[in-house]
Amino acid sequence: MPAMRASALRGPITPPTLIEHKNLRFLIADAPSDNNLSLYIQEFERFNVTDVVRVCDPTYHIEPLEDRGMKVHDWVFGDGEAPPTQIVNDWLDLVQKRFGEIVSDEERPTIACHCVAGLGR
């Protein structure tokens, strides 16, 4: 595969998918790695991501995200399995906390979520 410039397609990552419904905003992504985390951070900042939920084993260090005010939630469960009740409850609590208040369109938060390939969980 030929080398890609970071500015051409926002880097050699699959662009995340934004899902919006009313005041809810979610960004579904492939799993970042330490090698491409800066490209994901650019996308996360573009969409005002406040929280990153990873449901797979860690593939990157969280400090660069935390340094930018993003909270990382490690809610790992098996690929193809339903999440445990505690993870479902934690997810619903996070959604309520982030989207419970009406804010301006410019300040609307987004929750990013990823597993290893952006699908399966």
N, C-alpha and C positions, 0 to 999 in steps of 0.2 A: 504494500500500500504506500503511495507517495506521501511524503511529509506534508503536513498541513500547517499553515500559519495560524497562530492563535486568533488573529483578528478576522480571518476568513469565515470561520464557522463558530466563533467563540471558543476555538480550540479543539483539540482532538477528543472531545467528549460528545456523547449523544445529548442533544439539547433536552433539558428537563421539560416535562409537560405540566402546564398550569391548568388546574381544575378550579373553577369558580362557581359558587352557587350562593346567591344573595350576598351576605357579608363574609362567607367562608372562602378561603383561598388556600389551596394545597399545591405544592410543587412536587411532582413525582420524578425521581432521578435514578440513574444508575449509581452504583457505589463509587464514591471518590476514593482515590488512593493518595498517599503522600506526594506522589509524582504529579498529580493533576488537581490537587485540592485548590490551588489558587484559581483555577478556571471555574471550579464549582462556586467558590466564594464570589467571584464576579457575577455569576448568575443569581446566586442567593441574594446578594446585595441589590441587584436590579429589581428583584421581586419583593424586597423588604422582608426577607425571611428572618423570623425571630427565634424559631426552634427548628432543629434538625432531629428527626426521629430515625434512628437506624435500627432495623429489625433483623440485621445479620451480624455476624462477628465483625469486630472493628477492622477496618482496612486503612485507617489513617489516624493521625494524632488530632485531638480535638482542640488543642490550644489556639491554633489560628482562627477557628470559628469563635471560640470564647473571647478572644482578643477583640473581635468585632461585635461583641454583644449578643451572639447567637448561643442559645442553650442547646446542648446535645443530650438527647435522651436515648439510652441504650435499652431497647425493649426487644430483645432477641427472642425469636421463636423459630421453629423448624419450617423449612420451605415446604409449601403445600399443605401446611397444617393451619388449623384455626388458632388464633392467639389465645393464650390463657386468659381467664376472667380478669386477673389483676392488670394485665396489659390493656385489655379493653376498657377497664375502669380508668386507668391512668390516661389513656387516649381521650376518653370522653371528658375527663377533668381538664386536660390541656386544651381541648377544643373550646370548652366553656370559658376557660380563663382567657384565652387569646381572642375569642370572637364574641364574648359576652357584652362588650361595650361597643356602641356605634362610634366609629371614628371617621375622619375625612378619607376620601379615596387615596390621597397621597400618603397617608399614614397607616393604611390598612395592613395588618400583619399577614404573613404567609407562613404556613407550617410546611417545611420540606420533609419528605419521607423517602427512604430508599432501603432496598435490600441489595443483593449483589448485582442483579441485572435490571432492576426497575420493574420487575414483575414477579409473580409467583407467591407473594405473601400478602 
